[in-house]
Amino acid sequence: MSTLGTLAAMVAVAVVFVLPGWLAYSGRWTDWVNTPYVLYAPLALLWIGAGGEFLLLGSLVQDAGADGLGRLLAAMGMALHLIGGISLFWTPPSLRPRWYRERER
């Protein structure tokens, strides 16, 4: 993928995943809480989006010649994707936003 294509993908990932995830974590988007079968998916969007950003950033860094740093960023992206995948079905209480934990009490 070209550098310009990678940058365009980073913008798309940020808009599609990170923005709604951030809105869910910040408490600005709470309509999803009472929807059946949603579980924690909006919270997982932030982790999945951040993982995608790290993967794409690792790709850019590796293309620039810093292979070790690029691989480290890609590994961090994969770890964030793993957290996001788990968070789709169950988000650990320590990773839930404060407003959500208070609502559960």
N, CA, C and O atoms as CSV, one atom per row, in Angstrom:
chain,resi,resn,atom,element,x,y,z
A,1,MET,N,N,0.860,-1.174,0.000
A,1,MET,CA,C,0.000,0.000,0.000
A,1,MET,C,C,0.902,1.230,0.000
A,1,MET,O,O,1.903,1.269,0.715
A,2,SER,N,N,0.557,2.207,-0.779
A,2,SER,CA,C,1.343,3.427,-0.836
A,2,SER,C,C,1.169,4.232,0.446
A,2,SER,O,O,0.245,3.999,1.225
A,3,THR,N,N,2.065,5.172,0.644
A,3,THR,CA,C,1.990,6.022,1.833
A,3,THR,C,C,0.687,6.802,1.852
A,3,THR,O,O,0.050,6.921,2.898
A,4,LEU,N,N,0.293,7.325,0.727
A,4,LEU,CA,C,-0.958,8.079,0.657
A,4,LEU,C,C,-2.154,7.177,0.945
A,4,LEU,O,O,-3.098,7.587,1.621
A,5,GLY,N,N,-2.114,5.956,0.434
A,5,GLY,CA,C,-3.187,5.000,0.714
A,5,GLY,C,C,-3.250,4.639,2.185
A,5,GLY,O,O,-4.336,4.502,2.748
A,6,THR,N,N,-2.088,4.484,2.815
A,6,THR,CA,C,-2.047,4.176,4.247
A,6,THR,C,C,-2.612,5.329,5.053
A,6,THR,O,O,-3.374,5.111,5.994
A,7,LEU,N,N,-2.252,6.543,4.701
A,7,LEU,CA,C,-2.785,7.709,5.413
A,7,LEU,C,C,-4.297,7.820,5.240
A,7,LEU,O,O,-5.008,8.153,6.189
A,8,ALA,N,N,-4.787,7.544,4.041
A,8,ALA,CA,C,-6.239,7.572,3.813
A,8,ALA,C,C,-6.928,6.494,4.641
A,8,ALA,O,O,-8.010,6.721,5.183
A,9,ALA,N,N,-6.304,5.321,4.741
A,9,ALA,CA,C,-6.874,4.252,5.564
A,9,ALA,C,C,-6.890,4.646,7.032
A,9,ALA,O,O,-7.835,4.314,7.748
A,10,MET,N,N,-5.852,5.352,7.498
A,10,MET,CA,C,-5.810,5.793,8.896
A,10,MET,C,C,-6.953,6.754,9.199
A,10,MET,O,O,-7.578,6.666,10.255
A,11,VAL,N,N,-7.223,7.662,8.281
A,11,VAL,CA,C,-8.330,8.602,8.474
A,11,VAL,C,C,-9.653,7.851,8.506
A,11,VAL,O,O,-10.512,8.143,9.337
A,12,ALA,N,N,-9.822,6.887,7.608
A,12,ALA,CA,C,-11.072,6.116,7.568
A,12,ALA,C,C,-11.264,5.316,8.848
A,12,ALA,O,O,-12.370,5.274,9.387
A,13,VAL,N,N,-10.207,4.682,9.342
A,13,VAL,CA,C,-10.302,3.910,10.585
A,13,VAL,C,C,-10.655,4.826,11.744
A,13,VAL,O,O,-11.473,4.473,12.594
A,14,ALA,N,N,-10.047,5.991,11.781
A,14,ALA,CA,C,-10.328,6.929,12.869
A,14,ALA,C,C,-11.783,7.348,12.876
A,14,ALA,O,O,-12.405,7.421,13.936
A,15,VAL,N,N,-12.332,7.624,11.706
A,15,VAL,CA,C,-13.719,8.082,11.638
A,15,VAL,C,C,-14.691,6.946,11.926
A,15,VAL,O,O,-15.667,7.135,12.651
A,16,VAL,N,N,-14.436,5.776,11.368
A,16,VAL,CA,C,-15.394,4.675,11.465
A,16,VAL,C,C,-15.344,3.974,12.817
A,16,VAL,O,O,-16.387,3.559,13.322
A,17,PHE,N,N,-14.175,3.830,13.412
A,17,PHE,CA,C,-14.054,3.068,14.653
A,17,PHE,C,C,-13.744,3.935,15.869
A,17,PHE,O,O,-14.448,3.866,16.877
A,18,VAL,N,N,-12.702,4.744,15.781
A,18,VAL,CA,C,-12.243,5.478,16.963
A,18,VAL,C,C,-13.263,6.515,17.411
A,18,VAL,O,O,-13.526,6.631,18.608
A,19,LEU,N,N,-13.837,7.265,16.495
A,19,LEU,CA,C,-14.782,8.318,16.883
A,19,LEU,C,C,-16.004,7.770,17.618
A,19,LEU,O,O,-16.307,8.267,18.702
A,20,PRO,N,N,-16.725,6.771,17.092
A,20,PRO,CA,C,-17.861,6.247,17.862
A,20,PRO,C,C,-17.430,5.599,19.176
A,20,PRO,O,O,-18.138,5.704,20.178
A,21,GLY,N,N,-16.277,4.932,19.181
A,21,GLY,CA,C,-15.786,4.336,20.418
A,21,GLY,C,C,-15.483,5.382,21.469
A,21,GLY,O,O,-15.799,5.209,22.646
A,22,TRP,N,N,-14.869,6.467,21.036
A,22,TRP,CA,C,-14.564,7.557,21.960
A,22,TRP,C,C,-15.856,8.188,22.476
A,22,TRP,O,O,-15.956,8.511,23.660
A,23,LEU,N,N,-16.841,8.366,21.604
A,23,LEU,CA,C,-18.127,8.923,22.044
A,23,LEU,C,C,-18.802,8.001,23.056
A,23,LEU,O,O,-19.419,8.479,24.007
A,24,ALA,N,N,-18.693,6.683,22.864
A,24,ALA,CA,C,-19.281,5.737,23.814
A,24,ALA,C,C,-18.542,5.786,25.148
A,24,ALA,O,O,-19.177,5.784,26.203
A,25,TYR,N,N,-17.222,5.830,25.118
A,25,TYR,CA,C,-16.446,5.873,26.360
A,25,TYR,C,C,-16.661,7.175,27.117
A,25,TYR,O,O,-16.713,7.178,28.347
A,26,SER,N,N,-16.787,8.277,26.393
A,26,SER,CA,C,-16.932,9.576,27.062
A,26,SER,C,C,-18.338,9.807,27.601
A,26,SER,O,O,-18.560,10.753,28.358
A,27,GLY,N,N,-19.289,8.959,27.225
A,27,GLY,CA,C,-20.657,9.114,27.712
A,27,GLY,C,C,-21.511,10.025,26.856
A,27,GLY,O,O,-22.651,10.316,27.217
A,28,ARG,N,N,-20.987,10.482,25.732
A,28,ARG,CA,C,-21.765,11.337,24.831
A,28,ARG,C,C,-22.730,10.516,23.973
A,28,ARG,O,O,-23.724,11.039,23.470
A,29,TRP,N,N,-22.430,9.237,23.814
A,29,TRP,CA,C,-23.311,8.335,23.061
A,29,TRP,C,C,-23.679,7.183,23.990
A,29,TRP,O,O,-22.869,6.292,24.244
A,30,THR,N,N,-24.915,7.213,24.495
A,30,THR,CA,C,-25.350,6.188,25.451
A,30,THR,C,C,-26.609,5.460,24.990
A,30,THR,O,O,-27.112,4.602,25.716
A,31,ASP,N,N,-27.123,5.770,23.826
A,31,ASP,CA,C,-28.352,5.129,23.343
A,31,ASP,C,C,-28.195,3.620,23.178
A,31,ASP,O,O,-29.190,2.895,23.224
A,32,TRP,N,N,-26.999,3.142,22.992
A,32,TRP,CA,C,-26.748,1.729,22.742
A,32,TRP,C,C,-26.902,0.867,23.996
A,32,TRP,O,O,-27.040,-0.352,23.887
A,33,VAL,N,N,-26.881,1.472,25.171
A,33,VAL,CA,C,-26.850,0.707,26.424
A,33,VAL,C,C,-28.075,-0.185,26.583
A,33,VAL,O,O,-27.939,-1.326,27.025
A,34,ASN,N,N,-29.249,0.288,26.243
A,34,ASN,CA,C,-30.479,-0.479,26.438
A,34,ASN,C,C,-30.891,-1.298,25.219
A,34,ASN,O,O,-31.959,-1.909,25.224
A,35,THR,N,N,-30.068,-1.321,24.185
A,35,THR,CA,C,-30.370,-2.078,22.977
A,35,THR,C,C,-30.012,-3.547,23.195
A,35,THR,O,O,-28.896,-3.851,23.616
A,36,PRO,N,N,-30.943,-4.461,22.915
A,36,PRO,CA,C,-30.627,-5.879,23.124
A,36,PRO,C,C,-29.560,-6.376,22.147
A,36,PRO,O,O,-29.481,-5.916,21.007
A,37,TYR,N,N,-28.760,-7.300,22.601
A,37,TYR,CA,C,-27.739,-7.987,21.816
A,37,TYR,C,C,-26.567,-7.108,21.400
A,37,TYR,O,O,-25.774,-7.509,20.549
A,38,VAL,N,N,-26.441,-5.938,21.971
A,38,VAL,CA,C,-25.312,-5.085,21.619
A,38,VAL,C,C,-24.109,-5.389,22.505
A,38,VAL,O,O,-22.966,-5.248,22.072
A,39,LEU,N,N,-24.363,-5.806,23.747
A,39,LEU,CA,C,-23.319,-6.075,24.733
A,39,LEU,C,C,-22.395,-4.866,24.862
A,39,LEU,O,O,-22.853,-3.780,25.214
A,40,TYR,N,N,-21.117,-5.033,24.585
A,40,TYR,CA,C,-20.151,-3.947,24.770
A,40,TYR,C,C,-19.544,-3.484,23.448
A,40,TYR,O,O,-18.480,-2.866,23.449
A,41,ALA,N,N,-20.189,-3.764,22.334
A,41,ALA,CA,C,-19.606,-3.477,21.020
A,41,ALA,C,C,-19.183,-2.020,20.841
A,41,ALA,O,O,-18.095,-1.787,20.316
A,42,PRO,N,N,-19.981,-1.023,21.247
A,42,PRO,CA,C,-19.515,0.349,21.063
A,42,PRO,C,C,-18.238,0.659,21.842
A,42,PRO,O,O,-17.417,1.459,21.394
A,43,LEU,N,N,-18.068,0.030,23.001
A,43,LEU,CA,C,-16.832,0.235,23.751
A,43,LEU,C,C,-15.661,-0.439,23.045
A,43,LEU,O,O,-14.540,0.069,23.076
A,44,ALA,N,N,-15.915,-1.569,22.414
A,44,ALA,CA,C,-14.860,-2.297,21.704
A,44,ALA,C,C,-14.385,-1.540,20.470
A,44,ALA,O,O,-13.252,-1.729,20.026
A,45,LEU,N,N,-15.239,-0.685,19.911
A,45,LEU,CA,C,-14.848,0.066,18.714
A,45,LEU,C,C,-13.589,0.892,18.954
A,45,LEU,O,O,-12.738,1.003,18.072
A,46,LEU,N,N,-13.472,1.467,20.143
A,46,LEU,CA,C,-12.297,2.288,20.434
A,46,LEU,C,C,-11.025,1.444,20.401
A,46,LEU,O,O,-10.024,1.856,19.816
A,47,TRP,N,N,-11.059,0.269,21.023
A,47,TRP,CA,C,-9.886,-0.602,21.053
A,47,TRP,C,C,-9.539,-1.111,19.658
A,47,TRP,O,O,-8.370,-1.144,19.275
A,48,ILE,N,N,-10.556,-1.505,18.904
A,48,ILE,CA,C,-10.321,-2.016,17.552
A,48,ILE,C,C,-9.781,-0.903,16.653
A,48,ILE,O,O,-8.857,-1.123,15.870
A,49,GLY,N,N,-10.357,0.282,16.770
A,49,GLY,CA,C,-9.877,1.410,15.974
A,49,GLY,C,C,-8.458,1.815,16.328
A,49,GLY,O,O,-7.651,2.100,15.444
A,50,ALA,N,N,-8.152,1.841,17.621
A,50,ALA,CA,C,-6.788,2.181,18.039
A,50,ALA,C,C,-5.804,1.125,17.541
A,50,ALA,O,O,-4.688,1.452,17.136
A,51,GLY,N,N,-6.220,-0.141,17.572
A,51,GLY,CA,C,-5.362,-1.199,17.039
A,51,GLY,C,C,-5.103,-1.024,15.555
A,51,GLY,O,O,-3.983,-1.221,15.085
A,52,GLY,N,N,-6.140,-0.654,14.821
A,52,GLY,CA,C,-5.969,-0.396,13.392
A,52,GLY,C,C,-5.037,0.767,13.124
A,52,GLY,O,O,-4.229,0.723,12.197
A,53,GLU,N,N,-5.148,1.808,13.933
A,53,GLU,CA,C,-4.256,2.959,13.777
A,53,GLU,C,C,-2.803,2.552,14.029
A,53,GLU,O,O,-1.908,2.959,13.288
A,54,PHE,N,N,-2.567,1.750,15.071
A,54,PHE,CA,C,-1.207,1.307,15.364
A,54,PHE,C,C,-0.660,0.419,14.253
A,54,PHE,O,O,0.514,0.527,13.897
A,55,LEU,N,N,-1.501,-0.460,13.701
A,55,LEU,CA,C,-1.050,-1.301,12.589
A,55,LEU,C,C,-0.663,-0.450,11.381
A,55,LEU,O,O,0.374,-0.681,10.758
A,56,LEU,N,N,-1.490,0.519,11.061
A,56,LEU,CA,C,-1.194,1.378,9.913
A,56,LEU,C,C,0.024,2.258,10.177
A,56,LEU,O,O,0.837,2.482,9.280
A,57,LEU,N,N,0.149,2.754,11.399
A,57,LEU,CA,C,1.322,3.554,11.749
A,57,LEU,C,C,2.584,2.699,11.671
A,57,LEU,O,O,3.623,3.157,11.195
A,58,GLY,N,N,2.489,1.454,12.141
A,58,GLY,CA,C,3.625,0.542,12.024
A,58,GLY,C,C,4.013,0.308,10.577
A,58,GLY,O,O,5.197,0.199,10.257
A,59,SER,N,N,3.028,0.231,9.707
A,59,SER,CA,C,3.297,0.063,8.279
A,59,SER,C,C,4.037,1.276,7.713
A,59,SER,O,O,4.982,1.131,6.938
A,60,LEU,N,N,3.598,2.464,8.107
A,60,LEU,CA,C,4.274,3.682,7.641
A,60,LEU,C,C,5.712,3.739,8.139
A,60,LEU,O,O,6.628,4.064,7.384
A,61,VAL,N,N,5.901,3.422,9.415
A,61,VAL,CA,C,7.242,3.475,10.001
A,61,VAL,C,C,8.148,2.432,9.351
A,61,VAL,O,O,9.318,2.703,9.081
A,62,GLN,N,N,7.615,1.260,9.105
A,62,GLN,CA,C,8.412,0.207,8.472
A,62,GLN,C,C,8.775,0.595,7.036
A,62,GLN,O,O,9.882,0.311,6.579
A,63,ASP,N,N,7.853,1.235,6.329
A,63,ASP,CA,C,8.156,1.709,4.975
A,63,ASP,C,C,9.252,2.764,4.985
A,63,ASP,O,O,9.996,2.906,4.015
A,64,ALA,N,N,9.348,3.506,6.090
A,64,ALA,CA,C,10.372,4.543,6.205
A,64,ALA,C,C,11.738,3.957,6.552
A,64,ALA,O,O,12.735,4.679,6.560
A,65,GLY,N,N,11.795,2.655,6.840
A,65,GLY,CA,C,13.082,2.018,7.083
A,65,GLY,C,C,13.346,1.607,8.517
A,65,GLY,O,O,14.366,0.972,8.784
A,66,ALA,N,N,12.482,1.939,9.436
A,66,ALA,CA,C,12.669,1.566,10.842
A,66,ALA,C,C,11.902,0.274,11.111
A,66,ALA,O,O,10.807,0.293,11.672
A,67,ASP,N,N,12.495,-0.847,10.703
A,67,ASP,CA,C,11.798,-2.131,10.784
A,67,ASP,C,C,11.441,-2.523,12.208
A,67,ASP,O,O,10.324,-2.975,12.459
A,68,GLY,N,N,12.363,-2.360,13.141
A,68,GLY,CA,C,12.109,-2.763,14.523
A,68,GLY,C,C,10.966,-1.992,15.147
A,68,GLY,O,O,10.088,-2.580,15.778
A,69,LEU,N,N,10.968,-0.688,14.975
A,69,LEU,CA,C,9.901,0.147,15.526
A,69,LEU,C,C,8.577,-0.155,14.838
A,69,LEU,O,O,7.531,-0.179,15.486
A,70,GLY,N,N,8.615,-0.384,13.539
A,70,GLY,CA,C,7.398,-0.724,12.809
A,70,GLY,C,C,6.785,-2.021,13.301
A,70,GLY,O,O,5.566,-2.130,13.431
A,71,ARG,N,N,7.638,-3.009,13.577
A,71,ARG,CA,C,7.135,-4.286,14.104
A,71,ARG,C,C,6.580,-4.122,15.511
A,71,ARG,O,O,5.577,-4.745,15.859
A,72,LEU,N,N,7.224,-3.289,16.324
A,72,LEU,CA,C,6.728,-3.035,17.678
A,72,LEU,C,C,5.349,-2.380,17.635
A,72,LEU,O,O,4.447,-2.778,18.372
A,73,LEU,N,N,5.189,-1.383,16.776
A,73,LEU,CA,C,3.885,-0.723,16.643
A,73,LEU,C,C,2.829,-1.699,16.131
A,73,LEU,O,O,1.684,-1.673,16.581
A,74,ALA,N,N,3.214,-2.553,15.194
A,74,ALA,CA,C,2.268,-3.549,14.677
A,74,ALA,C,C,1.879,-4.546,15.767
A,74,ALA,O,O,0.720,-4.953,15.844
A,75,ALA,N,N,2.829,-4.941,16.605
A,75,ALA,CA,C,2.518,-5.857,17.706
A,75,ALA,C,C,1.574,-5.195,18.703
A,75,ALA,O,O,0.664,-5.841,19.222
A,76,MET,N,N,1.787,-3.913,18.970
A,76,MET,CA,C,0.872,-3.189,19.857
A,76,MET,C,C,-0.520,-3.118,19.236
A,76,MET,O,O,-1.524,-3.243,19.938
A,77,GLY,N,N,-0.580,-2.917,17.923
A,77,GLY,CA,C,-1.863,-2.901,17.227
A,77,GLY,C,C,-2.584,-4.229,17.335
A,77,GLY,O,O,-3.800,-4.264,17.528
A,78,MET,N,N,-1.848,-5.318,17.212
A,78,MET,CA,C,-2.467,-6.642,17.342
A,78,MET,C,C,-2.971,-6.870,18.765
A,78,MET,O,O,-4.032,-7.463,18.960
A,79,ALA,N,N,-2.212,-6.401,19.761
A,79,ALA,CA,C,-2.656,-6.532,21.153
A,79,ALA,C,C,-3.938,-5.736,21.386
A,79,ALA,O,O,-4.846,-6.207,22.072
A,80,LEU,N,N,-4.014,-4.535,20.817
A,80,LEU,CA,C,-5.231,-3.728,20.954
A,80,LEU,C,C,-6.405,-4.388,20.239
A,80,LEU,O,O,-7.536,-4.327,20.720
A,81,HIS,N,N,-6.145,-5.019,19.094
A,81,HIS,CA,C,-7.207,-5.759,18.399
A,81,HIS,C,C,-7.702,-6.920,19.250
A,81,HIS,O,O,-8.901,-7.199,19.280
A,82,LEU,N,N,-6.795,-7.593,19.936
A,82,LEU,CA,C,-7.184,-8.693,20.816
A,82,LEU,C,C,-8.067,-8.182,21.954
A,82,LEU,O,O,-9.092,-8.787,22.268
A,83,ILE,N,N,-7.671,-7.075,22.565
A,83,ILE,CA,C,-8.496,-6.474,23.623
A,83,ILE,C,C,-9.859,-6.093,23.062
A,83,ILE,O,O,-10.881,-6.317,23.710
A,84,GLY,N,N,-9.882,-5.518,21.861
A,84,GLY,CA,C,-11.147,-5.149,21.231
A,84,GLY,C,C,-12.018,-6.349,20.932
A,84,GLY,O,O,-13.233,-6.294,21.119
A,85,GLY,N,N,-11.417,-7.436,20.470
A,85,GLY,CA,C,-12.185,-8.648,20.189
A,85,GLY,C,C,-12.814,-9.230,21.438
A,85,GLY,O,O,-13.965,-9.668,21.416
A,86,ILE,N,N,-12.063,-9.236,22.522
A,86,ILE,CA,C,-12.616,-9.711,23.793
A,86,ILE,C,C,-13.702,-8.762,24.277
A,86,ILE,O,O,-14.730,-9.196,24.797
A,87,SER,N,N,-13.470,-7.465,24.104
A,87,SER,CA,C,-14.425,-6.463,24.584
A,87,SER,C,C,-15.737,-6.460,23.817
A,87,SER,O,O,-16.718,-5.883,24.286
A,88,LEU,N,N,-15.777,-7.086,22.658
A,88,LEU,CA,C,-17.049,-7.192,21.943
A,88,LEU,C,C,-18.081,-7.947,22.768
A,88,LEU,O,O,-19.273,-7.641,22.722
A,89,PHE,N,N,-17.611,-8.938,23.522
A,89,PHE,CA,C,-18.514,-9.803,24.277
A,89,PHE,C,C,-18.462,-9.565,25.778
A,89,PHE,O,O,-19.455,-9.774,26.474
A,90,TRP,N,N,-17.312,-9.128,26.281
A,90,TRP,CA,C,-17.171,-8.871,27.703
A,90,TRP,C,C,-16.040,-7.875,27.897
A,90,TRP,O,O,-14.894,-8.147,27.540
A,91,THR,N,N,-16.364,-6.737,28.457
A,91,THR,CA,C,-15.344,-5.747,28.766
A,91,THR,C,C,-15.025,-5.837,30.248
A,91,THR,O,O,-15.930,-5.720,31.074
A,92,PRO,N,N,-13.761,-6.042,30.611
A,92,PRO,CA,C,-13.413,-6.110,32.028
A,92,PRO,C,C,-13.852,-4.832,32.747
A,92,PRO,O,O,-13.773,-3.744,32.177
A,93,PRO,N,N,-14.309,-4.955,33.979
A,93,PRO,CA,C,-14.791,-3.765,34.697
A,93,PRO,C,C,-13.769,-2.628,34.745
A,93,PRO,O,O,-14.145,-1.456,34.721
A,94,SER,N,N,-12.494,-2.966,34.811
A,94,SER,CA,C,-11.478,-1.906,34.872
A,94,SER,C,C,-11.365,-1.132,33.561
A,94,SER,O,O,-10.844,-0.016,33.553
A,95,LEU,N,N,-11.842,-1.701,32.451
A,95,LEU,CA,C,-11.795,-1.013,31.157
A,95,LEU,C,C,-13.119,-0.347,30.792
A,95,LEU,O,O,-13.222,0.308,29.755
A,96,ARG,N,N,-14.117,-0.512,31.633
A,96,ARG,CA,C,-15.404,0.139,31.374
A,96,ARG,C,C,-15.341,1.585,31.844
A,96,ARG,O,O,-14.678,1.883,32.838
A,97,PRO,N,N,-16.020,2.482,31.146
A,97,PRO,CA,C,-16.008,3.881,31.592
A,97,PRO,C,C,-16.745,4.044,32.922
A,97,PRO,O,O,-17.593,3.230,33.286
A,98,ARG,N,N,-16.406,5.094,33.621
A,98,ARG,CA,C,-16.987,5.343,34.940
A,98,ARG,C,C,-18.504,5.452,34.875
A,98,ARG,O,O,-19.202,4.900,35.725
A,99,TRP,N,N,-19.023,6.161,33.872
A,99,TRP,CA,C,-20.477,6.334,33.788
A,99,TRP,C,C,-21.175,4.984,33.613
A,99,TRP,O,O,-22.292,4.804,34.098
A,100,TYR,N,N,-20.535,4.036,32.929
A,100,TYR,CA,C,-21.137,2.718,32.726
A,100,TYR,C,C,-21.093,1.899,34.014
A,100,TYR,O,O,-22.058,1.215,34.353
A,101,ARG,N,N,-19.977,1.970,34.724
A,101,ARG,CA,C,-19.870,1.248,36.000
A,101,ARG,C,C,-20.881,1.775,37.011
A,101,ARG,O,O,-21.485,0.995,37.748
A,102,GLU,N,N,-21.071,3.099,37.050
A,102,GLU,CA,C,-22.050,3.681,37.976
A,102,GLU,C,C,-23.469,3.280,37.597
A,102,GLU,O,O,-24.312,3.097,38.475
A,103,ARG,N,N,-23.740,3.143,36.331
A,103,ARG,CA,C,-25.066,2.735,35.863
A,103,ARG,C,C,-25.373,1.292,36.260
A,103,ARG,O,O,-26.526,0.957,36.529
A,104,GLU,N,N,-24.352,0.437,36.297
A,104,GLU,CA,C,-24.547,-0.966,36.643
A,104,GLU,C,C,-24.858,-1.175,38.122
A,104,GLU,O,O,-25.428,-2.202,38.491
A,105,ARG,N,N,-24.495,-0.228,38.965
A,105,ARG,CA,C,-24.731,-0.393,40.409
A,105,ARG,C,C,-26.174,-0.302,40.751
A,105,ARG,O,O,-26.540,-0.419,41.921
